[in-house]
Amino acid sequence: MFQGATALSLDAKGRLAIPARYRDALVSASGGQLVLTAHPHRCLLLYPAPAWEPIRDKVLAESGLNRQSAAIQRLLVGHACDETLDSAGRLLVSPELRQFAQFEKQVWFVGMGAHFEIWSDAGWRQQQEVFLGVGDQSLPPGLEDLAL
C-alpha cells in the first residue's frame, strides 16, 4: 500500500527519481511494468500495470457513443503510457503529460493506496487549500463516522 506525500524535482529531461522507499514496492507490485496516465483533476496517475488493467478494462467496457464515457476513455486510456524505471530508479514523464499536468521543476508524489498521484507544486498546494476550506463541513457519504 502506497501512502505519504513527497516533494520531488524533475530533471532537465523530465525524469523523476522515485524515492527508494517506494521503488522496491512499485517494482515488486508491477514486475517492473508501470502505467502513467492523466487524471481529470490535472494530476498524473502512476499504477503498477496489474492494478491499472482492471481500471482500463472497466473504462473501455463503456460505450464510446456516450459523450461522458468517451471523454473519460480519451483522458485515461488515451494518455496512458507504459513505463519502466531506468537503472537509476527514475521515471521518464513525457512532454505531453508534463504539459497536461502543468509540471515545472517541483512536483508532489502522493501515495493513494494502490497507486500514486503526481501533482504540480501549484496543483498540490491548491488541493491542500480546497481541503482546508472545507473546515467543519460534513464529511462525504461513507465517512460520517470517521474518528481521527
C-alpha distance (Angstrom), angle and dihedral (degrees) to the residues before:
residue distance angle dihedral
M1 . . .
F2 3.78 . .
Q3 3.79 119.7 .
G4 3.77 139.8 153.5
A5 3.80 135.8 59.9
T6 3.80 122.9 -103.9
A7 3.80 129.7 -178.6
L8 3.81 111.5 -131.0
S9 3.80 134.6 179.3
L10 3.78 125.4 -129.4
D11 3.78 112.4 -135.0
A12 3.81 122.9 -134.6
K13 3.83 90.7 -88.1
G14 3.82 93.7 51.9
R15 3.81 96.7 -102.7
L16 3.79 127.0 144.3
A17 3.79 120.6 -151.7
I18 3.80 103.0 -136.4
P19 3.83 110.3 -138.4
A20 3.81 112.8 -106.8
R21 3.81 92.4 -121.6
Y22 3.83 89.1 63.8
R23 3.79 100.2 31.2
D24 3.80 98.3 72.7
A25 3.80 92.9 45.3
L26 3.81 91.5 48.1
V27 3.79 92.7 50.4
S28 3.81 94.0 45.8
A29 3.84 92.2 47.2
S30 3.79 92.2 48.5
G31 3.76 108.3 30.8
G32 3.80 82.9 -122.2
Q33 3.82 93.7 -58.4
L34 3.81 114.7 120.4
V35 3.79 134.1 174.7
L36 3.80 122.5 -146.3
T37 3.80 119.0 -168.1
A38 3.79 144.9 154.4
H39 3.82 125.4 -89.3
P40 3.82 124.7 -151.0
H41 3.83 89.9 -117.3
R42 3.85 90.3 63.8
C43 3.77 96.7 -104.3
L44 3.79 127.1 109.0
L45 3.79 127.6 -112.3
L46 3.80 122.8 -141.7
Y47 3.80 115.9 -163.3
P48 3.77 134.5 175.2
A49 3.83 100.3 -115.0
P50 3.84 94.2 -115.5
A51 3.84 90.5 56.0
W52 3.83 92.3 45.9
E53 3.80 97.7 50.6
P54 3.85 98.1 72.2
I55 3.81 90.1 47.3
R56 3.79 91.7 49.7
D57 3.80 91.4 47.3
K58 3.80 92.5 49.9
V59 3.81 92.5 49.1
L60 3.80 91.9 47.8
A61 3.82 92.5 47.9
E62 3.81 89.5 69.6
S63 3.79 120.3 90.9
G64 3.79 114.8 -89.2
L65 3.82 86.9 -149.3
N66 3.80 90.9 69.7
R67 3.82 106.1 86.6
Q68 3.81 95.4 -142.5
S69 3.81 93.0 47.1
A70 3.79 91.9 47.0
A71 3.80 91.2 48.9
I72 3.81 93.4 52.5
Q73 3.83 90.3 44.8
R74 3.79 90.5 53.3
L75 3.79 92.1 47.7
L76 3.80 101.4 43.3
V77 3.79 102.8 29.5
G78 3.79 97.8 26.3
H79 3.80 91.6 57.3
A80 3.82 96.0 38.8
C81 3.81 114.4 122.5
D82 3.80 126.1 -172.4
E83 3.79 107.0 -129.9
T84 3.78 141.2 177.3
L85 3.77 129.9 -166.1
D86 3.78 114.9 -107.3
S87 3.81 121.9 -123.9
A88 3.82 89.9 -85.1
G89 3.84 92.7 53.4
R90 3.80 94.5 -105.2
L91 3.79 127.1 144.5
L92 3.80 118.2 -145.4
V93 3.81 112.4 -138.9
S94 3.81 111.8 -158.0
P95 3.81 118.7 -122.4
E96 3.82 89.3 -115.5
L97 3.80 93.3 56.1
R98 3.82 91.9 42.5
Q99 3.80 88.6 53.8
F100 3.82 93.0 45.4
A101 3.82 92.1 52.5
Q102 3.82 92.3 40.4
F103 3.80 92.7 -124.5
E104 3.75 121.0 -177.0
K105 3.80 124.5 168.1
Q106 3.82 101.6 -52.7
V107 3.80 123.8 50.3
W108 3.80 134.9 171.7
F109 3.80 122.2 -121.6
V110 3.82 107.0 -155.6
G111 3.81 124.3 -172.7
M112 3.80 112.5 -137.7
G113 3.79 103.0 177.2
A114 3.81 107.2 -92.6
H115 3.82 95.2 18.1
F116 3.80 145.4 18.7
E117 3.77 131.6 -112.1
I118 3.80 115.7 -147.2
W119 3.81 113.7 -155.7
S120 3.76 134.5 -174.8
D121 3.80 110.8 -115.3
A122 3.82 90.8 -110.1
G123 3.81 92.2 46.4
W124 3.81 92.9 50.2
R125 3.80 92.1 48.4
Q126 3.81 89.4 49.9
Q127 3.82 90.4 52.0
Q128 3.79 89.7 52.1
E129 3.80 90.8 51.9
V130 3.83 91.3 49.2
F131 3.79 89.9 53.3
L132 3.79 93.8 45.5
G133 3.82 90.0 48.0
V134 3.81 90.3 60.2
G135 3.80 89.3 68.7
D136 3.79 113.1 157.5
Q137 3.79 95.3 -5.3
S138 3.77 115.9 127.8
L139 3.76 120.3 -83.5
P140 3.81 120.5 -109.2
P141 3.81 118.6 -89.0
G142 3.77 111.9 -72.0
L143 3.81 94.5 28.7
E144 3.84 98.9 67.0
D145 3.81 92.6 108.9
L146 3.81 96.4 43.8
A147 3.79 111.6 135.0
L148 3.80 119.8 -163.0
